[in-house]
Amino acid sequence: MNKHNKEGFSLLELLLVLGIVSALIISAFIIYPKVQTMYRVDKISKTILGAKSSIQELYQGKAYYDKGVSNLRNIAFAVTHHPVSS
């Protein structure tokens, strides 16, 4: 009896694995930028909501806003990193 033990992988098996790995890598490159964008939008939204609640807390119960209005410019600058014109 002549028994042959197969060692290693066939060319078809290697090509199949290579195709699957390539598809996963390509899909990761397509999906990753979208996930990053959603993360940035979520982070900015949380920052803006935090600034909003801070401003509401600062001015809650005040009928006028003569003092501290310049602080709004500082808050806006801290959130956007762009100077706010008068």
NORBELBEL-V138431 format. One line per field, one symbol per residue. psi: psi as a letter, one per 40 degrees, with the letter a starting at -180 (. if undefined). A space follows every 50 residues. Layout:
psi=???
This chain:
psi=hghhhhiaiidddddddddddddddddddddddddddddddddddddddd ddddddddeheheifdhedddddddddddefhihi.
